[in-house]
Amino acid sequence: MATDMGRGIIAPDTTDKISVTGVAEMRTLAASAAVAVDAVKDYTEGEVQKDRRQLATHGAKLDKAVYLDSPVVPKMTPSDNTWAAIVAEDRAGQVAIGVRHDGTVFVAGQEGAGGSGNTATGYDIIVAAGQSDMSGAGKPYGPEIFPPHPRVFQYPAKRWPQSGQIIPATEPLLHQGPITSAAGAGPALVFAKEWAEAHPDRIVLIVPTACTSTGFTTTALNPAPEGYTASVGCWQLNRTGEPLNLGRGMIDQTLAAIAAARSRISAGQDVKVRAFVWSQGLSDGRLSTEQYAAYFDELVNGLKAAINQPDLPVVVGQMSPSSIKNTISAHKIDKAHLDTPRRFTRAGYAYSFGDLQMSPENNHLSARGQQLYGRALFEAYNRAVMNVPGLSPLGVENLTARRLNNGTVRVRWTAPASRVLSYTVEHSTNGTDFTTAGVTRYHEMDCAAEIAGANPSHVRVITHNETGPSVPVIVEL
């Protein structure tokens, strides 16, 4: 058996993709990786046959497999040529030994999640926060629907036995809130996987801090004081006397994740918090738009100060559209969310998907909805990093105008990758003379408008920021 010490890869001498030949070899590999092993055992024949069937779809052949500590089963990972067909874990839940699809073997601490020999340039941390919109209720959520990624990990919240460890990110992520029977997939893993694909030299670490049914006006106090709803905790960062201050918990968890990541890097590698991603709002309907914005901004600024990153990008996701449509109080919160990219530089807003709700309660996205939502949040991040002052605004993207049966014209567009303070929507019957008459808007930052009482032939949208207006973007009906 040959060893490539430069990358910590142990490669079998055989060429027929036999991964591990027996217990003795696994013990040797574990010892070479300094992995604490209390028990090593062979698979039963039934387990071997099961894994052969699973691995056959990945083009790998496994004559014998072993795992560490009988309560822990090996995990399947995506079929590609860069990661393992199967991995074994130690008692702490850390990867101990893995077998790639090409038959080569890697050992803990030498590849993937850091340690000497790791070829990544460092860790990118994503802080995921909010309520069940973020922790998720998308079902089904198994690995076949939300497959793990070899470079995406999580740093679990304090309530979990895995707290203090960097472990593979699988749904449901280990957020601050409990995992109940209603739990499912959220958007954070999808967001992180999009990030990993865009940054192939980086390891991605999710800090899952969400908690279902919580907000700025919920509390763990019982009975709840006036103006609050009894729940698990409260997101008000500076609220004293709160048994579970989720904002403080988020910051502590983030700082601990940074320290854990730094303990795994080598010279020339770095650790950077790349984004704060927020999805929440249904628990705070008693607040005004201004009150909610004040609490949210306090939370964001507190995180930025704690990690010393004043330029931390912020991404805010829309609540489920059906909830906004059916709950008047949700409009106030949605408007605070929409306005976030105007209040903050390096901030973006992501629209959700109204036709992909779970039934019958319709408050949460389905599994497919969460997949699309996670990608939308990532696209909003890409806009957020371009939301900086001093540059002229770009024109809107994907402008469409559609005439409805009642004669109203519905206008939609995508926010540009630049700083935006407002949009102007105008229409014309000749393509030359434009007016704003009859235009209604939900919010100045909303990428939508309706035009009533007119029969326009053309619609145009102009973007505005501190430097002035953009070049108009025009669409012909």
N, C-alpha and C positions, 0 to 999 in steps of 0.2 A: 504494500500500500504506500503510495507516494503522497507527500505533503507539500503543498505550495505555501510556505510560511508567509509570503508577501500578502496573501489575501486570507489566510487561515482556512483554506479549502483542503479537505482531505478527500482524495480521489481514489476509488477502488482500482486495482490493477486490471480487473475483469472488464470486458467490453460489452457484456450482454445485459447491462443495466440491472444486475443484482445489487440491491442497495446495501443491505446489511446481512452478513452471513450467519450471525448468531449472537447469543447473549454475551459471549466473551468479547467479541469485537465491539459490541455496544458499550460494554464496561470500559474497554480501552479508550474508545472515543470520548466517553463521558469524563474519564480521568484526565485525558489530555486537555479537555475544555474546562477543567476545574469545576465541574457540575456536581453538586451534592446529590448522590443517588442513594436512597434508602432501599429501594427495591427495583430490580430489573427482572422482567418475566417475558416469556414467549407469549405470543398470541395463541389463543386456542385455534384449532383448525378452522372452526367456523368463522372466526374473526379474520383469519388470513384469506379465506375464500371471499369474504365480503369485501375486503380491501382490494383483492385482485380484480373483482368486478368493477369497483369504483375507479381504480387506477387504469383499467383498460381503456376507458374513455379519454384518458390523458396521454395515451401512447407510452405508458411506462409498464414495466414488468417487475413484480415484486415477489420473490420466492419466499422470503421470510421477513417479518417485521417484529419489532419489539417496542415497548413503551415503558416509560418511567412512572412508577407509582400507579398501581392498578386502578385507582379511582379516576385517573385522567386518561381520556381517549385521544388518539392522534387527531389532528385537524387536517382536512383537505384544503388545498389552496388552489387559486386559479391555474388553468392550464397555459403555461407559457414556458419559455426556455430559460428563464432567469431566476426562478424560485423553486420551491420544493413541491414535490408531488405529495409529500406527507411529512409532518413534523411530530416530534415527541416533546413532551413538556415535563418539567420537574414539578415538585410539589407546590412551588410558589406560582405556578402558572406561566413561568418564563419558558421560552423556546430553549430546549436543551440540545436536540440533534435533529437535523432535517435532511431529507433526501431530495435532490433536485430531479427534474424530469429527465435529465441526461444521465442519471445514475450517480452523480457525484454527491458527496456528503459534506454538510457544513455543521459546525458546532457552535454552542452558545457563546455570546460575547465576541464573536469574530466577524459577524456579518449581519446586516439587516437593521438591528436596533442599537447599533453603536458598539463601542469597545475597540480595543486595539485591532488593527487590520481592517477596520471599516472604511470603505471607499467613498462613502457619502461625504459631502462637504459640511454637514451639520443638520440641525433640527429646525423645522418650521412649526411653530405652535399655533393652533387654531383654538380660540376660546369660544365655546358654544354655550349659549345661555338663553333663558326664557322659561316658558312653561311647557305644557304638553305639545304645543306647536313645534317645539324643538326636541324635547325628549322623545316624542313621536308616538303615534298609535297606528301607523301604517302596517297593514297586514295583507298577506303573509310576509314574514320578515326573515326567513331562513337564509342560509348562505347561498342557496341557489338563486335567490332573488336579490340579496344584498351581499355579494361575495366580498370577502376580505381582500385587502391589498397588501402585498409584501412589505411595503414601506409606510404603511399607515398604522399607527398605534394610538393607544389612549392612556390617559393618566386618571384612574378612577377617583371619584369623590370619596370623602372621608368615611362615609357610612359603610363602605364595602370592604370586605376582607382583603381585596387586592389593592387597597389604597396604599400609596407610597411606591407602587411599582409601575413600570412601563410595560404594558401588555398589548397583545394584538387587538385591534379595534374590530369588534363584531357587534351586530345588533342583537338585543338592545344595548346601547352604550350605558356605562355605569355613571349616571348623572347624580346630582345631589338628592333628587327625589327617589322614592321607592319604586321598584318595578312591580306593578300590579298586573292583574289579569287583563287590564285594558292596554297594557304597554305594547308597543310595536316599534317600527322603524321611524327614525326622524331624518332630517336632511343633512346632518353634520357629517356622517360617513361619506355620503355622496359628494359633498363639498370637498372633503379632505382628499378623496380619490381623484377628483378633478384637479386639485392642486398638485398632487403627486405626479400625475401624468404630465402636467405642465412644467414640473421641476424635477426631472429624473435624477438629479444628483442630490436630492434632499430627502431626509426622513421626516415624515409628517406626524405630529403628536397632537391629538385632539384632547382638549381639557373639557370634558362634558360636565356642565354645571347646572343644567336646567332642572326644574322641579314642577311637576304637574299641578294645575289649579292654584297657581301662586301669582302674585303681582306686587305692586307697590302699596296696595290697600288690603293685603291679606296678612294674617298673623297666626303664630302658633299659640298665642295667649288664649286661654279659655276661662271665662267667657271673653269674647273679642270686644275690645273697646269700641265706642261709637265711631262710625266711619270706617270700620274694618270688618272683614269677613274671616271667620275661623278657617284655618288651613294649616299647611305644614310649616310655613315661614313667611318672611317678608323680604322684598327686594330693595327696600329703602336703605341706602348705604349708611346713612347717619342716624338711623332710628335706634335709640338706646332702649335697653330693657327687653329686647326681642329675643326669645329663646333660640330661634334659628334665623340669623340674619344671612339671607342667601347671597346678598351682595358681598358681604365680608367673606363668606365662605368661598365665593367665586374667586376673589382676589387671593385668598390664602392658597387655594388649590392651584391657581395659576403660578404663584411664586414657588410652590413646592415642585410643580412640573418643570419649571425652568431650572431649578436646582438639580432635579433628577437627570434632566437631559445634559446639563453641564458636567455632571459626574461621569457621563459616558463618552464624552468627546475627547479627541486627541488634539495635539497642536495643529493649528491651521483650520480647525473646524469651529463652528459657531452655533449659537442658539438665538433664535429671533421669534418673538411673537408677531405673527403676520396679520392676524385679523381677529376682530371681535364680531361674532355673528349672533344676532338677537332675533328671536321670534316669540312674541308674547302679546298679550293685550286684553284678552276676553275677561280676565278677572278684575279689570280696573275701570269698568263702565261708569262708576260714580265720579271719576275724575274728569275735569275739563281738559281740553286739548293742551292748554298752557300748563296745567298742573302735572299732567303726565309727562310732558316734554321736560319739565324742570327736574322731576325725579329721574328720568332716564338720562338726562345730560349729566346729572350729579354722579350717577353710576358709571357712565363712560369716562368722565374726567377722573374719577377715583381710581379706576383701573389704569388709565394712562399714567397717572402720577405714581402709582405703586410700582409699576414695571419700568418707569422712566422712559416711556415712549410716547411723547406728545403727538407724534404723527401716526399713531396706530390707526390703520383703516378700520372703519365701522360699517357693517352691513346689517340692514334691518329688513326683515321679511314681512310681507303682508300677512295679516290674519286670514283665515279661510274666507273666501269671498261670500259664501252663503251666510256665514255668521255676520259679516258686515252688512249684507243686504237685509237680513232678518232682524237685526238688533240695532236700533237707532243709536244707543249709547256707544256702540262699537265705532260709529262714524268719527266720534271725537278722537278716539285713540288712533284710528287709521290715519287721520289727518296729521297727528303728531308724528307718526311714522313717515308719512310722505314728506314731511317738512324736514326730516333729519339731514338730508344732503344739503339743505340750505343753511341749517344751523351749524353744521360741521363741515370743514373741508375734509377731503379723503373719506367721504361717506357715500354709501349707495343704498338704494331701495330696490327690493326684488318683489315683483308681482307673483301672486300665487295662482292656483289653477282651479277655477270654479266648477269645472265639469268632472273633477276627479276626487270628489268627496267620498268619505266612507258613509254608508247608510247603516241604520236609520238616523243616527244623531246628527250627522252632517257638520260636526265641528272640526273634524280632522281629515287630513288627506289620506287617501289610500296609499298602498305601497307604490303604485305607479306615480301617483301624485307627488309623493315624497322624493322619488327619483328625479322628477322634473323640477321640483322645488329646489333641491340641492344644487342642481345645475344652474337654475336661475339665480340663486344666491351667489354662486361663483361668478356668473356673468356680471352681477351687480358689484362684486368685488373689483372686477376689472375696470368698471366705470368709476368706482370709488377712488382708486389710486390716481385717476386722471382729474379728479375733482379738486383742483388746486387753483388758487387765485392768480391773477396777473396775465392769464391767457384769454384771448378772444374765444367766445363760445362757438362750438361747432353746431351745425344744423342737426335737426332731429333725424332719426333713422327709421326706416320701415313705415313711412307715412301712408296711411290708407284712409279713404273716405267712402262710406257706403250709405246709399239712400234706403231708408226703411220704408215699410208699407204705408206708414202714416205721413210720409213726406219729410220726416226728420232725417238729417244727415248725421251719421255717427262717425267721428274722427278718432283714429288711434295712431299712436307712434311709439317708438322706442327712444328712451333718453340717450343723448349722445355721450360719448366719453370725454366730457369736459365739465367745468363748473357751470351750474345752472341755478339761477335765482327765480326764474319764471318763464312762462311761455305765452305768446300771443297767438291766438287762432283767428284767422280772417277768411272771408269767402268773397267770391266775385261771380258775376254772371257773364263776364267777357274776358276774364283772365288778365285784366289791366287795372281796373278800379276795385279795390278791396275794402271791406268793412268788417267791423266786429259785431254788428247788429244781430241780435238773435242768438248769439253764442252763449251757452251756459257751461260752466265748469264746476266740477266737484271740489277742486282745490287747485291753486296756482301751480303746484308741482306735479299734479296728476297728468299722466300721458294720455289724456282723453278729453273729448269735448263733444257737445251736440249742437247742431245748428237747426233752429226751427223757424218757420215762417219765411222761408226763402227757397229759391230753386237754383242753387249755385251750380256753376259749371266747373269752378276751380276752388280749391281750398289751399291755404298756405299756413305754415306754422313758423314762428320766429322764436329763437332761443335768446334769453337775456341773462347777462351776469354783470359784475361790477364794471367791466370794460365797455359794455354796450351790447347791441344786438348782433345776432348772427345773420348770415345770408339766408333769406327765406327759402324754405323747402316747399315746393308746390306740387300738388297732385290734381289731375284732371278727372272729373267724374265721368 
